[in-house]
Amino acid sequence: MSDNSNTLLALITGSAIGAALGILYAPDKGTHTRRRIAEQAAATKDTIADNALELKDTVVSKLVSEKDTLDTRMNSLVSDVSYKTEDVITSLEKKLSELKAKNKKLQKTS
């Protein structure tokens, strides 16, 4: 975004300097000069609008990319948690069966 900002600032500055020099050294009549200024202003406006759209597209694509990355990470985390949950359940079932076996043994000896 910094490069786009610098480009936009350079474009605006260059347009302003060019317009000022054009007015100072213009050999044409005032009507011609005003028409050229209006045309240059319209061209500058179009360029600024194009740069703004390009900047917006860049930001939107970056946000979409970051969202995809976040979704991928979230899916990976859910998968890992699911896998760990299965390990915990298996471990708890094993402990439960051991406890049942000990309880059965204790009941026989009583």
ABEGO torsion letter per residue (X at the ends): XAAAAAAAAAAAAAAAAAAAAAAAABABBAAAAAAAAAAAAAAAAAAAAAAAAAAAAAAAAAAAAAAAAAAAAAAAAAAAAAAAAAAAAAAAAAAAAAAAAAAAAAAAAX
